[in-house]
Amino acid sequence: MSDSDLFHYQLEALAPLVFRSGKPFGVNAGADGAAFPLPSSLAGLLRSLWAEQQGQAFSPELNQITSYGPLLAWREQDNTLIPLAPAPADAQYVTVQPDKKNGQTDAQQTPKVIIRRRCPQPLPNTMGCDLAAGLLPVWSSEDLEQNPGKPAPGPQYWPLAELARWSQGENICLDALNANGLITLTDSVRTHVAIAPDSQAAADGQLFQTAGLDLAPQRQADGSWATRELVWLASTPKPLASRLATFGGERRLSRLHPLDAHAAPAHWLRPCEDQIANILAQGGLRLTLLTPALFANGHLPGWLSANPADGSLSGQPPGCSNLRLTLRAVASHGWQAVSGWDLAEQKPRAARKALKAGAVLWFALDNPAQLSAEALRPLLRQLWTQPLSDRSQDQRDGFGLALPAAWTPPSA
């Protein structure tokens, strides 16, 4: 499916939105904070709106409608949209001491936060690891002995344009991320209590809280209000009218706005010809997940299989039957639980582990010298429009949407 076949939308939250992790309430369950919506939540919303718009009843055929998203985006006062994506797992914020000047001591220096890039590369001969055959550790050897630094906080969401530059190997300015990125999402916590009918007082043990995502403009340190707000971005092949919708739990309202096809910030679905040429020239590519991915083997895609000769993992990604890739490295933020309610079966869905958005997978092209740009171009285009989860239904739900970029595999 090409980008020209899709309709693009922004979803404006009119109240703090509640997305739970599926963890039950209880004394031993712990707090259940505000969660980023799963792609399946957005898919269910778009399919429900399409069914209502067409006057259709609930049916399994609705599951065939493809959904892409959700992505966050800043909406400026002039309605300009700046798409955001989770910070990549190969970027690390660290606090380092600047170089000493004029005999300054450590106490006289001001520490600064930098972004350190971690790359797949072989370890020195004096070090080792227990990774699977063919996989490289992802680490940084830059100034680690002289100035290792300490982990520091930083923006959790990057402007998509900055993520594309980072993926292509360019250095990113932390000031640009602080200006147009997002440190963290704001929670809106509400306390719920059960009232005993006989005493009209709070019932013992019946106190709990729910947290929602507050996307409205926030109050600034100087007392003013921010001039931009957060919205969700979504795409689907179905044309939907502008209308109110309930997104998330507790039936809190949002408003769906169709975006003009030319003004929509959907370049994250459009490959650049230079990128395709660079992938072929460099002999490898990296995939940065924009949405969580569901793989059969945890952090490893199910379309990878071990080579009997050397144990390396290789295979053909979905939609690219003539393109064979070998996995060289993986960096991730860990896993997250994916569950939900099955409307067809009227029962909870089994919980599954998804690879979190922001994970990076590095691949080498098998026999790149035998591939031509003409043959590779239509295959690589699939990677910009095809979610890379293993199951076809998970792909239609939008799990595993990835941003490809060229990468040069190390020789060793």
Secondary structure, 3 states (H helix, E strand, C coil): CCHHHCEEEEEEECCCEECCCCCCCCCCCCCCCCCCCCHHHHHHHHHHHHHHHHCCCCCHHHHHCCCEEEEEEEECCCCCEEEEEECCCCEEEEEECCCCCCCCCHHHCCCEEEEEECEECCCCCCCCCCCCCCCCCEECCCCCCCCCCEECCCCCEEEHHHHHHHHCCCCCCHHHHHHHCECCCEEEEEEEEEECCCCCCEEEEEEEEEEEEECCCCECCCCCECCCEEEEEEEECCCCCCEEEECCECCCEEEEEECCCCCCCCHHHCCCHHHHHHHHHHCEEEEEECCCECECEECECCCEEECCCCCCEEECCCCCCCCCEEEEEEECCCEEEECCEECCCCEECCCEEEECCCCEEEEEECCHHHCCHHHHHHHHHHHHHCCCCCCHHHHHHCCCCEEEEECCCCCC
